[in-house]
Amino acid sequence: MLQKIEYSQRPWSKFSPHVQIGCTVVIQHTDTGYKRRISLVPAAKKGLCNNVVSLHSPIGTDLLGHKIGHIFECKEYGCFHSWQILAINSKENYIE
């Protein structure tokens, strides 16, 4: 996990090719087509608003480092779910 965190903190452009801390990501469930927009934040920032996911949550750690179009699996509520990454947007002035 440490390698994923270090990799995610590299400076990328506003439209990041990789999921990193501070990104807003649009994902789609591969079975149902349900779409979610989530923001990936450090644990200390979690709970500030809806659709915020902690870096330390299962989906947060599974998202790090992936690119648009990638499909990843995440265990939520005791079941494995497959999600595809549709869009990644970085916050321009994200401060940890």
Helices and strands as residue ranges (DSSP letters): H 2-8, E 23-29, E 35-41, G 43-45, E 52-54, H 58-63, E 71-76, E 79-90
